């Protein structure tokens, strides 16, 4: 089981990865549903 510091590092890494994704297409806007799908896909990918 990850320590508290490891969990924080994982959360920061996810946020950084998502920011990079958003910066690739700054002109695009996302709906709540699209953001939810992106986050779900990211988390599902981490579990594989």
N, CA, C and O atoms as a GROMACS GRO file, in nm:
protein
  192
    1UNK      N    1   0.085  -0.118   0.000
    1UNK     CA    2   0.000   0.000   0.000
    1UNK      C    3   0.090   0.125   0.000
    1UNK      O    4   0.184   0.134   0.079
    2UNK      N    5   0.060   0.220  -0.089
    2UNK     CA    6   0.144   0.339  -0.099
    2UNK      C    7   0.138   0.425   0.029
    2UNK      O    8   0.036   0.430   0.097
    3UNK      N    9   0.248   0.491   0.057
    3UNK     CA   10   0.251   0.584   0.169
    3UNK      C   11   0.178   0.712   0.129
    3UNK      O   12   0.142   0.731   0.013
    4UNK      N   13   0.156   0.799   0.226
    4UNK     CA   14   0.089   0.926   0.199
    4UNK      C   15   0.167   1.009   0.098
    4UNK      O   16   0.108   1.070   0.009
    5UNK      N   17   0.299   1.012   0.111
    5UNK     CA   18   0.381   1.088   0.016
    5UNK      C   19   0.373   1.030  -0.124
    5UNK      O   20   0.369   1.104  -0.222
    6UNK      N   21   0.370   0.898  -0.135
    6UNK     CA   22   0.357   0.834  -0.267
    6UNK      C   23   0.222   0.867  -0.329
    6UNK      O   24   0.213   0.892  -0.449
    7UNK      N   25   0.117   0.868  -0.250
    7UNK     CA   26  -0.016   0.904  -0.302
    7UNK      C   27  -0.017   1.047  -0.353
    7UNK      O   28  -0.075   1.075  -0.458
    8UNK      N   29   0.045   1.136  -0.280
    8UNK     CA   30   0.052   1.276  -0.323
    8UNK      C   31   0.130   1.288  -0.454
    8UNK      O   32   0.091   1.365  -0.542
    9UNK      N   33   0.238   1.213  -0.465
    9UNK     CA   34   0.317   1.216  -0.589
    9UNK      C   35   0.235   1.166  -0.707
    9UNK      O   36   0.243   1.221  -0.817
   10UNK      N   37   0.157   1.062  -0.685
   10UNK     CA   38   0.072   1.006  -0.791
   10UNK      C   39  -0.033   1.109  -0.833
   10UNK      O   40  -0.058   1.126  -0.952
   11UNK      N   41  -0.094   1.175  -0.736
   11UNK     CA   42  -0.194   1.278  -0.768
   11UNK      C   43  -0.133   1.392  -0.847
   11UNK      O   44  -0.193   1.441  -0.943
   12UNK      N   45  -0.014   1.436  -0.807
   12UNK     CA   46   0.053   1.544  -0.879
   12UNK      C   47   0.088   1.502  -1.021
   12UNK      O   48   0.076   1.581  -1.114
   13UNK      N   49   0.132   1.379  -1.038
   13UNK     CA   50   0.166   1.329  -1.171
   13UNK      C   51   0.043   1.327  -1.260
   13UNK      O   52   0.051   1.364  -1.377
   14UNK      N   53  -0.070   1.284  -1.206
   14UNK     CA   54  -0.193   1.282  -1.285
   14UNK      C   55  -0.232   1.424  -1.326
   14UNK      O   56  -0.267   1.448  -1.442
   15UNK      N   57  -0.224   1.517  -1.232
   15UNK     CA   58  -0.259   1.656  -1.264
   15UNK      C   59  -0.165   1.712  -1.371
   15UNK      O   60  -0.209   1.781  -1.463
   16UNK      N   61  -0.036   1.681  -1.360
   16UNK     CA   62   0.060   1.728  -1.458
   16UNK      C   63   0.032   1.670  -1.596
   16UNK      O   64   0.035   1.742  -1.696
   17UNK      N   65   0.003   1.541  -1.602
   17UNK     CA   66  -0.028   1.476  -1.730
   17UNK      C   67  -0.152   1.538  -1.794
   17UNK      O   68  -0.154   1.561  -1.915
   18UNK      N   69  -0.254   1.564  -1.715
   18UNK     CA   70  -0.376   1.625  -1.769
   18UNK      C   71  -0.350   1.767  -1.816
   18UNK      O   72  -0.402   1.808  -1.920
   19UNK      N   73  -0.269   1.844  -1.742
   19UNK     CA   74  -0.235   1.980  -1.786
   19UNK      C   75  -0.162   1.978  -1.920
   19UNK      O   76  -0.189   2.060  -2.007
   20UNK      N   77  -0.069   1.883  -1.936
   20UNK     CA   78   0.002   1.870  -2.064
   20UNK      C   79  -0.097   1.841  -2.177
   20UNK      O   80  -0.085   1.897  -2.286
   21UNK      N   81  -0.192   1.755  -2.151
   21UNK     CA   82  -0.294   1.722  -2.251
   21UNK      C   83  -0.374   1.845  -2.290
   21UNK      O   84  -0.397   1.868  -2.408
   22UNK      N   85  -0.415   1.924  -2.192
   22UNK     CA   86  -0.494   2.044  -2.219
   22UNK      C   87  -0.413   2.150  -2.294
   22UNK      O   88  -0.468   2.222  -2.377
   23UNK      N   89  -0.284   2.160  -2.265
   23UNK     CA   90  -0.200   2.259  -2.331
   23UNK      C   91  -0.174   2.225  -2.477
   23UNK      O   92  -0.140   2.313  -2.556
   24UNK      N   93  -0.188   2.097  -2.514
   24UNK     CA   94  -0.167   2.057  -2.653
   24UNK      C   95  -0.270   2.120  -2.746
   24UNK      O   96  -0.239   2.148  -2.862
   25UNK      N   97  -0.390   2.143  -2.696
   25UNK     CA   98  -0.497   2.204  -2.777
   25UNK      C   99  -0.565   2.314  -2.694
   25UNK      O  100  -0.677   2.296  -2.646
   26UNK      N  101  -0.495   2.428  -2.677
   26UNK     CA  102  -0.550   2.534  -2.591
   26UNK      C  103  -0.681   2.595  -2.641
   26UNK      O  104  -0.756   2.655  -2.564
   27UNK      N  105  -0.708   2.580  -2.771
   27UNK     CA  106  -0.832   2.637  -2.825
   27UNK      C  107  -0.954   2.552  -2.793
   27UNK      O  108  -1.068   2.598  -2.807
   28UNK      N  109  -0.933   2.428  -2.750
   28UNK     CA  110  -1.045   2.338  -2.722
   28UNK      C  111  -1.100   2.364  -2.583
   28UNK      O  112  -1.025   2.387  -2.487
   29UNK      N  113  -1.231   2.361  -2.573
   29UNK     CA  114  -1.296   2.368  -2.443
   29UNK      C  115  -1.360   2.232  -2.415
   29UNK      O  116  -1.398   2.160  -2.508
   30UNK      N  117  -1.370   2.198  -2.290
   30UNK     CA  118  -1.420   2.067  -2.249
   30UNK      C  119  -1.546   2.083  -2.165
   30UNK      O  120  -1.555   2.172  -2.081
   31UNK      N  121  -1.641   1.995  -2.190
   31UNK     CA  122  -1.759   1.991  -2.105
   31UNK      C  123  -1.725   1.909  -1.980
   31UNK      O  124  -1.622   1.842  -1.975
   32UNK      N  125  -1.811   1.916  -1.882
   32UNK     CA  126  -1.791   1.836  -1.761
   32UNK      C  127  -1.783   1.688  -1.797
   32UNK      O  128  -1.698   1.616  -1.745
   33UNK      N  129  -1.871   1.644  -1.886
   33UNK     CA  130  -1.875   1.503  -1.925
   33UNK      C  131  -1.744   1.461  -1.993
   33UNK      O  132  -1.694   1.351  -1.969
   34UNK      N  133  -1.690   1.547  -2.078
   34UNK     CA  134  -1.564   1.516  -2.146
   34UNK      C  135  -1.449   1.506  -2.046
   34UNK      O  136  -1.364   1.417  -2.056
   35UNK      N  137  -1.446   1.599  -1.950
   35UNK     CA  138  -1.342   1.593  -1.847
   35UNK      C  139  -1.354   1.466  -1.764
   35UNK      O  140  -1.254   1.403  -1.730
   36UNK      N  141  -1.476   1.432  -1.732
   36UNK     CA  142  -1.499   1.310  -1.655
   36UNK      C  143  -1.449   1.187  -1.731
   36UNK      O  144  -1.387   1.098  -1.672
   37UNK      N  145  -1.476   1.181  -1.861
   37UNK     CA  146  -1.432   1.069  -1.943
   37UNK      C  147  -1.279   1.064  -1.952
   37UNK      O  148  -1.220   0.957  -1.946
   38UNK      N  149  -1.216   1.181  -1.966
   38UNK     CA  150  -1.069   1.186  -1.971
   38UNK      C  151  -1.008   1.134  -1.841
   38UNK      O  152  -0.914   1.055  -1.844
   39UNK      N  153  -1.062   1.178  -1.730
   39UNK     CA  154  -1.009   1.135  -1.600
   39UNK      C  155  -1.035   0.986  -1.580
   39UNK      O  156  -0.947   0.914  -1.532
   40UNK      N  157  -1.155   0.940  -1.615
   40UNK     CA  158  -1.185   0.797  -1.604
   40UNK      C  159  -1.090   0.714  -1.690
   40UNK      O  160  -1.040   0.611  -1.645
   41UNK      N  161  -1.065   0.758  -1.813
   41UNK     CA  162  -0.975   0.686  -1.902
   41UNK      C  163  -0.834   0.685  -1.846
   41UNK      O  164  -0.764   0.584  -1.855
   42UNK      N  165  -0.791   0.795  -1.790
   42UNK     CA  166  -0.657   0.804  -1.731
   42UNK      C  167  -0.644   0.705  -1.616
   42UNK      O  168  -0.547   0.630  -1.608
   43UNK      N  169  -0.742   0.705  -1.528
   43UNK     CA  170  -0.739   0.616  -1.412
   43UNK      C  171  -0.747   0.470  -1.456
   43UNK      O  172  -0.675   0.385  -1.402
   44UNK      N  173  -0.832   0.439  -1.551
   44UNK     CA  174  -0.844   0.302  -1.601
   44UNK      C  175  -0.712   0.257  -1.663
   44UNK      O  176  -0.671   0.142  -1.646
   45UNK      N  177  -0.646   0.345  -1.732
   45UNK     CA  178  -0.517   0.312  -1.792
   45UNK      C  179  -0.411   0.285  -1.688
   45UNK      O  180  -0.322   0.202  -1.711
   46UNK      N  181  -0.418   0.352  -1.574
   46UNK     CA  182  -0.321   0.329  -1.468
   46UNK      C  183  -0.339   0.193  -1.405
   46UNK      O  184  -0.243   0.133  -1.357
   47UNK      N  185  -0.461   0.143  -1.403
   47UNK     CA  186  -0.490   0.015  -1.339
   47UNK      C  187  -0.444  -0.103  -1.423
   47UNK      O  188  -0.430  -0.213  -1.371
   48UNK      N  189  -0.422  -0.082  -1.553
   48UNK     CA  190  -0.388  -0.192  -1.642
   48UNK      C  191  -0.242  -0.229  -1.630
   48UNK      O  192  -0.195  -0.321  -1.698
   0.00000   0.00000   0.00000
